[in-house]
Amino acid sequence: DDHNFHLAIAKAAGSAVYLHLMSVLGDVLEQMFEFHRYHLYAGSQGDLTFTRQHRAIAQAIRARDGDTAAAAMAAHLKTVLSRYAEPDGGQDDGRDDGTQANGVGDTGAATRRIAT
């Protein structure tokens, strides 16, 4: 699930702050991940989007390619955050037509660090 995926990245990053936040805020973060996953990105297109993005992040980390891992994480975060910029607040309208936003941002330093 999303929470376990992000917790594994926090552990691999070796960042005490990141891991502490993931641990202390675990319940809140799990609810947040669930909201993003099942409300903002409901449907099979959301499943596909998140699966592809998580796979790209994991593959880059496995390959120890920090720049690609950071770009993949940035794309994943931008996908989620972009829904909040929509006029309806990112509420999924039930369509399953692949209209979710994607892109690459400039975040992902922790992901870059664990991949290198």
MDTraj code that builds the backbone (N, CA, C; nanometers):
import mdtraj as md
import numpy as np

residues = "ASP ASP HIS ASN PHE HIS LEU ALA ILE ALA LYS ALA ALA GLY SER ALA VAL TYR LEU HIS LEU MET SER VAL LEU GLY ASP VAL LEU GLU GLN MET PHE GLU PHE HIS ARG TYR HIS LEU TYR ALA GLY SER GLN GLY ASP LEU THR PHE THR ARG GLN HIS ARG ALA ILE ALA GLN ALA ILE ARG ALA ARG ASP GLY ASP THR ALA ALA ALA ALA MET ALA ALA HIS LEU LYS THR VAL LEU SER ARG TYR ALA GLU PRO ASP GLY GLY GLN ASP ASP GLY ARG ASP ASP GLY THR GLN ALA ASN GLY VAL GLY ASP THR GLY ALA ALA THR ARG ARG ILE ALA THR".split()
xyz = np.array([
    [0.0829, -0.1189, 0.0000],
    [0.0000, 0.0000, 0.0000],
    [0.0870, 0.1247, 0.0000],
    [0.0258, 0.2398, -0.0205],
    [0.1005, 0.3652, -0.0313],
    [0.1831, 0.3952, 0.0925],
    [0.1232, 0.3785, 0.2104],
    [0.1941, 0.4102, 0.3341],
    [0.3198, 0.3248, 0.3486],
    [0.3079, 0.1962, 0.3268],
    [0.4245, 0.1073, 0.3392],
    [0.5314, 0.1402, 0.2357],
    [0.4897, 0.1762, 0.1150],
    [0.5849, 0.2142, 0.0112],
    [0.6645, 0.3363, 0.0551],
    [0.5953, 0.4377, 0.1028],
    [0.6629, 0.5605, 0.1451],
    [0.7452, 0.5384, 0.2723],
    [0.6999, 0.4513, 0.3609],
    [0.7764, 0.4178, 0.4812],
    [0.9063, 0.3467, 0.4437],
    [0.9010, 0.2576, 0.3470],
    [1.0223, 0.1884, 0.3008],
    [1.1225, 0.2871, 0.2433],
    [1.0750, 0.3866, 0.1706],
    [1.1643, 0.4889, 0.1167],
    [1.2259, 0.5695, 0.2309],
    [1.1461, 0.6021, 0.3308],
    [1.1976, 0.6767, 0.4465],
    [1.3079, 0.5971, 0.5169],
    [1.2863, 0.4677, 0.5334],
    [1.3882, 0.3827, 0.5970],
    [1.5138, 0.3775, 0.5123],
    [1.4972, 0.3595, 0.3828],
    [1.6130, 0.3495, 0.2932],
    [1.6895, 0.4806, 0.2841],
    [1.6189, 0.5930, 0.3012],
    [1.6839, 0.7237, 0.2919],
    [1.7825, 0.7458, 0.4051],
    [1.7625, 0.6777, 0.5153],
    [1.8512, 0.6954, 0.6286],
    [1.8358, 0.8315, 0.6944],
    [1.7283, 0.8997, 0.6650],
    [1.7021, 1.0312, 0.7234],
    [1.6224, 1.0127, 0.8512],
    [1.6846, 1.0429, 0.9643],
    [1.6171, 1.0286, 1.0928],
    [1.4920, 1.1160, 1.0986],
    [1.4994, 1.2347, 1.0426],
    [1.3850, 1.3268, 1.0451],
    [1.2699, 1.2701, 0.9622],
    [1.3003, 1.2256, 0.8399],
    [1.1970, 1.1712, 0.7514],
    [1.1336, 1.0473, 0.8140],
    [1.2151, 0.9563, 0.8663],
    [1.1634, 0.8346, 0.9272],
    [1.0816, 0.8676, 1.0511],
    [1.1272, 0.9630, 1.1315],
    [1.0539, 1.0029, 1.2513],
    [0.9165, 1.0586, 1.2134],
    [0.9129, 1.1450, 1.1140],
    [0.7846, 1.2003, 1.0684],
    [0.6913, 1.0901, 1.0199],
    [0.7455, 0.9975, 0.9428],
    [0.6636, 0.8876, 0.8909],
    [0.6115, 0.8016, 1.0060],
    [0.6926, 0.7824, 1.1088],
    [0.6520, 0.6989, 1.2223],
    [0.5519, 0.7698, 1.3123],
    [0.5849, 0.8918, 1.3524],
    [0.5005, 0.9669, 1.4451],
    [0.3670, 1.0025, 1.3813],
    [0.3718, 1.0416, 1.2567],
    [0.2500, 1.0832, 1.1877],
    [0.1880, 0.9691, 1.1065],
    [0.2274, 0.8482, 1.1360],
    [0.1850, 0.7326, 1.0582],
    [0.0364, 0.7239, 1.0331],
    [-0.0442, 0.7381, 1.1383],
    [-0.1895, 0.7270, 1.1214],
    [-0.2444, 0.8384, 1.0339],
    [-0.1961, 0.9595, 1.0568],
    [-0.2415, 1.0741, 0.9772],
    [-0.1992, 1.0565, 0.8319],
    [-0.0732, 1.0168, 0.8133],
    [-0.0237, 0.9975, 0.6765],
    [-0.0976, 0.8849, 0.6060],
    [-0.1272, 0.7785, 0.6788],
    [-0.2006, 0.6682, 0.6169],
    [-0.3388, 0.7144, 0.5710],
    [-0.4055, 0.7973, 0.6513],
    [-0.5359, 0.8516, 0.6117],
    [-0.5201, 0.9440, 0.4916],
    [-0.4131, 1.0236, 0.4911],
    [-0.3878, 1.1139, 0.3795],
    [-0.3631, 1.0340, 0.2517],
    [-0.2787, 0.9299, 0.2609],
    [-0.2518, 0.8470, 0.1436],
    [-0.3804, 0.7816, 0.0947],
    [-0.4627, 0.7350, 0.1889],
    [-0.5884, 0.6721, 0.1506],
    [-0.6798, 0.7724, 0.0800],
    [-0.6859, 0.8954, 0.1300],
    [-0.7686, 0.9986, 0.0663],
    [-0.7197, 1.0252, -0.0753],
    [-0.5886, 1.0452, -0.0892],
    [-0.5335, 1.0708, -0.2227],
    [-0.5635, 0.9547, -0.3158],
    [-0.5409, 0.8369, -0.2647],
    [-0.5496, 0.7177, -0.3477],
    [-0.6927, 0.6829, -0.3880],
    [-0.7856, 0.6937, -0.2944],
    [-0.9202, 0.6427, -0.3199],
    [-1.0255, 0.7510, -0.3405],
    [-0.9875, 0.8778, -0.3229],
    [-1.0835, 0.9851, -0.3456],
    [-1.0381, 1.0784, -0.4582],
    [-0.9131, 1.1224, -0.4507],
    [-0.8643, 1.2103, -0.5568],
    [-0.8362, 1.1338, -0.6851],
    [-0.7945, 1.0093, -0.6705],
    [-0.7574, 0.9280, -0.7870],
    [-0.8297, 0.7941, -0.7853],
    [-0.9599, 0.7977, -0.7709],
    [-1.0393, 0.6752, -0.7698],
    [-1.0475, 0.6169, -0.9107],
    [-1.0602, 0.4875, -0.9193],
    [-1.0785, 0.4209, -1.0475],
    [-0.9529, 0.3544, -1.0983],
    [-0.9688, 0.2812, -1.2042],
    [-0.8576, 0.2029, -1.2582],
    [-0.7461, 0.2909, -1.3134],
    [-0.7791, 0.4091, -1.3650],
    [-0.6741, 0.4985, -1.4145],
    [-0.5857, 0.5457, -1.2992],
    [-0.6462, 0.5739, -1.1842],
    [-0.5689, 0.6106, -1.0659],
    [-0.4778, 0.4976, -1.0220],
    [-0.5308, 0.3749, -1.0239],
    [-0.4489, 0.2578, -0.9909],
    [-0.3280, 0.2499, -1.0826],
    [-0.3545, 0.2636, -1.2112],
    [-0.2481, 0.2540, -1.3103],
    [-0.1449, 0.3656, -1.2924],
    [-0.1927, 0.4872, -1.2713],
    [-0.1026, 0.6010, -1.2529],
    [-0.0110, 0.5784, -1.1338],
    [-0.0682, 0.5440, -1.0183],
    [0.0123, 0.5271, -0.8976],
    [0.1047, 0.4064, -0.9085],
    [0.0574, 0.2978, -0.9658],
    [0.1420, 0.1793, -0.9817],
    [0.2618, 0.2106, -1.0696],
    [0.2388, 0.2779, -1.1815],
    [0.3491, 0.3142, -1.2716],
    [0.4479, 0.4080, -1.2028],
    [0.3957, 0.5060, -1.1306],
    [0.4848, 0.6008, -1.0634],
    [0.5654, 0.5334, -0.9523],
    [0.5014, 0.4503, -0.8718],
    [0.5740, 0.3793, -0.7668],
    [0.6790, 0.2861, -0.8269],
    [0.6431, 0.2195, -0.9342],
    [0.7387, 0.1293, -0.9999],
    [0.8595, 0.2070, -1.0527],
    [0.8360, 0.3239, -1.1132],
    [0.9468, 0.4053, -1.1653],
    [1.0390, 0.4502, -1.0524],
    [0.9819, 0.4882, -0.9398],
    [1.0620, 0.5291, -0.8240],
    [1.1452, 0.4116, -0.7748],
    [1.0804, 0.2975, -0.7546],
    [1.1505, 0.1792, -0.7028],
    [1.2607, 0.1327, -0.7979],
    [1.2341, 0.1323, -0.9269],
    [1.3353, 0.0894, -1.0241],
    [1.4564, 0.1825, -1.0238],
    [1.4328, 0.3112, -1.0135],
    [1.5439, 0.4069, -1.0103],
    [1.6263, 0.3900, -0.8832],
    [1.5586, 0.3661, -0.7715],
    [1.6317, 0.3436, -0.6458],
    [1.7141, 0.2163, -0.6570],
    [1.6535, 0.1092, -0.7084],
    [1.7258, -0.0171, -0.7255],
    [1.8482, 0.0003, -0.8151],
    [1.8346, 0.0841, -0.9179],
    [1.9447, 0.1081, -1.0113],
    [2.0461, 0.2084, -0.9545],
    [2.0162, 0.2616, -0.8369],
    [2.1021, 0.3604, -0.7710],
    [2.1220, 0.4842, -0.8582],
    [2.0140, 0.5212, -0.9278],
    [2.0136, 0.6384, -1.0148],
    [1.9386, 0.7504, -0.9432],
    [2.0142, 0.8311, -0.8694],
    [1.9551, 0.9341, -0.7858],
    [1.8764, 1.0383, -0.8617],
    [1.9277, 1.0822, -0.9750],
    [1.8568, 1.1855, -1.0517],
    [1.7237, 1.1336, -1.1052],
    [1.7233, 1.0119, -1.1560],
    [1.5994, 0.9533, -1.2075],
    [1.5014, 0.9266, -1.0940],
    [1.5520, 0.8805, -0.9794],
    [1.4655, 0.8562, -0.8631],
    [1.4019, 0.9862, -0.8162],
    [1.4815, 1.0925, -0.8105],
    [1.4289, 1.2226, -0.7672],
    [1.3244, 1.2745, -0.8660],
    [1.3510, 1.2589, -0.9942],
    [1.2545, 1.3036, -1.0957],
    [1.1257, 1.2227, -1.0879],
    [1.1374, 1.0916, -1.0650],
    [1.0188, 1.0060, -1.0544],
    [0.9372, 1.0420, -0.9300],
    [1.0056, 1.0699, -0.8196],
    [0.9350, 1.1093, -0.6977],
    [0.8692, 1.2457, -0.7174],
    [0.9388, 1.3371, -0.7816],
    [0.8826, 1.4701, -0.8077],
    [0.7574, 1.4587, -0.8946],
    [0.7615, 1.3724, -0.9947],
    [0.6453, 1.3521, -1.0817],
    [0.5283, 1.2970, -1.0009],
    [0.5568, 1.2039, -0.9122],
    [0.4529, 1.1441, -0.8287],
    [0.3896, 1.2498, -0.7375],
    [0.4725, 1.3288, -0.6719],
    [0.4215, 1.4332, -0.5828],
    [0.3442, 1.5394, -0.6599],
    [0.3935, 1.5749, -0.7770],
    [0.3255, 1.6758, -0.8585],
    [0.1890, 1.6246, -0.9036],
    [0.1801, 1.4966, -0.9335],
    [0.0524, 1.4370, -0.9722],
    [-0.0498, 1.4568, -0.8617],
    [-0.0109, 1.4252, -0.7382],
    [-0.1026, 1.4384, -0.6260],
    [-0.1366, 1.5845, -0.6008],
    [-0.0351, 1.6689, -0.5938],
    [-0.0572, 1.8098, -0.5614],
    [-0.1365, 1.8834, -0.6696],
    [-0.1237, 1.8403, -0.7942],
    [-0.1934, 1.9091, -0.9029],
    [-0.3446, 1.9016, -0.8872],
    [-0.3937, 1.7975, -0.8233],
    [-0.5390, 1.7849, -0.8046],
    [-0.5932, 1.8934, -0.7132],
    [-0.5114, 1.9414, -0.6199],
    [-0.5560, 2.0470, -0.5290],
    [-0.5701, 2.1809, -0.6001],
    [-0.5037, 2.1970, -0.7117],
    [-0.5103, 2.3225, -0.7869],
    [-0.6331, 2.3284, -0.8772],
    [-0.7042, 2.2181, -0.8910],
    [-0.8218, 2.2150, -0.9768],
    [-0.9377, 2.2906, -0.9120],
    [-1.0242, 2.3520, -0.9923],
    [-1.1351, 2.4333, -0.9390],
    [-1.2253, 2.3583, -0.8406],
    [-1.2420, 2.2276, -0.8575],
    [-1.3293, 2.1517, -0.7674],
    [-1.2531, 2.0964, -0.6479],
    [-1.1305, 2.1429, -0.6271],
    [-1.0515, 2.0958, -0.5143],
    [-0.9967, 1.9571, -0.5338],
    [-0.9983, 1.9094, -0.6573],
    [-0.9434, 1.7787, -0.6862],
    [-1.0366, 1.6634, -0.6585],
    [-1.1621, 1.6922, -0.6305],
    [-1.2564, 1.5843, -0.6042],
    [-1.2794, 1.5052, -0.7319],
    [-1.2620, 1.3762, -0.7237],
    [-1.2794, 1.2895, -0.8394],
    [-1.4264, 1.2881, -0.8785],
    [-1.4543, 1.3073, -1.0056],
    [-1.5924, 1.3097, -1.0522],
    [-1.6395, 1.1731, -1.1005],
    [-1.5583, 1.0702, -1.0720],
    [-1.5966, 0.9355, -1.1094],
    [-1.5555, 0.8963, -1.2491],
    [-1.5024, 0.9921, -1.3273],
    [-1.4590, 0.9575, -1.4623],
    [-1.3342, 0.8725, -1.4540],
    [-1.3191, 0.7869, -1.5483],
    [-1.2041, 0.6975, -1.5532],
    [-1.1382, 0.7141, -1.6895],
    [-1.1141, 0.8414, -1.7263],
    [-1.0667, 0.8685, -1.8613],
    [-0.9208, 0.9129, -1.8681],
    [-0.8490, 0.8979, -1.7574],
    [-0.7074, 0.9303, -1.7601],
    [-0.6767, 1.0783, -1.7611],
    [-0.7639, 1.1615, -1.7067],
    [-0.7419, 1.3051, -1.7127],
    [-0.6539, 1.3582, -1.5998],
    [-0.6002, 1.2701, -1.5163],
    [-0.5148, 1.3157, -1.4086],
    [-0.3898, 1.3821, -1.4648],
    [-0.3422, 1.4827, -1.3934],
    [-0.2235, 1.5562, -1.4363],
    [-0.0973, 1.4787, -1.3997],
    [0.0031, 1.4926, -1.4806],
    [0.1337, 1.4328, -1.4541],
    [0.2403, 1.5343, -1.4878],
    [0.3594, 1.5149, -1.4351],
    [0.4680, 1.6054, -1.4670],
    [0.5851, 1.5849, -1.3745],
    [0.6913, 1.6541, -1.4007],
    [0.8124, 1.6430, -1.3211],
    [0.8389, 1.7769, -1.2571],
    [0.8617, 1.7768, -1.1262],
    [0.8918, 1.8984, -1.0523],
    [1.0368, 1.8995, -1.0105],
    [1.0673, 1.9759, -0.9080],
    [1.2058, 1.9889, -0.8659],
    [1.2281, 1.9400, -0.7238],
    [1.1403, 1.8518, -0.6740],
    [1.1583, 1.7948, -0.5416],
    [1.2156, 1.6547, -0.5541],
    [1.2468, 1.5928, -0.4407],
    [1.2938, 1.4556, -0.4431],
    [1.4352, 1.4366, -0.3954],
    [1.4886, 1.5296, -0.3156],
    [1.6271, 1.5185, -0.2702],
    [1.6497, 1.3926, -0.1890],
    [1.5553, 1.3568, -0.1027],
    [1.5724, 1.2353, -0.0209],
    [1.5754, 1.1120, -0.1098],
    [1.4913, 1.1081, -0.2104],
    [1.4892, 0.9941, -0.3010],
    [1.6194, 0.9880, -0.3807],
    [1.6685, 1.1030, -0.4235],
    [1.7965, 1.1069, -0.4957],
    [1.9086, 1.0538, -0.4054],
    [1.9069, 1.0934, -0.2777],
    [2.0124, 1.0542, -0.1845],
    [2.0138, 0.9022, -0.1641],
    [1.8974, 0.8371, -0.1518],
    [1.8982, 0.6927, -0.1256],
    [1.9366, 0.6130, -0.2496],
    [1.9180, 0.6694, -0.3660],
    [1.9486, 0.5967, -0.4885],
    [2.0959, 0.6047, -0.5242],
    [2.1670, 0.6981, -0.4650],
    [2.3086, 0.7122, -0.5000],
    [2.3992, 0.6502, -0.3973],
])
top = md.Topology()
chain = top.add_chain()
for i, resn in enumerate(residues, 1):
    res = top.add_residue(resn, chain, resSeq=i)
    for name in ("N", "CA", "C"):
        top.add_atom(name, md.element.get_by_symbol(name[0]), res)
traj = md.Trajectory(xyz[None], top)
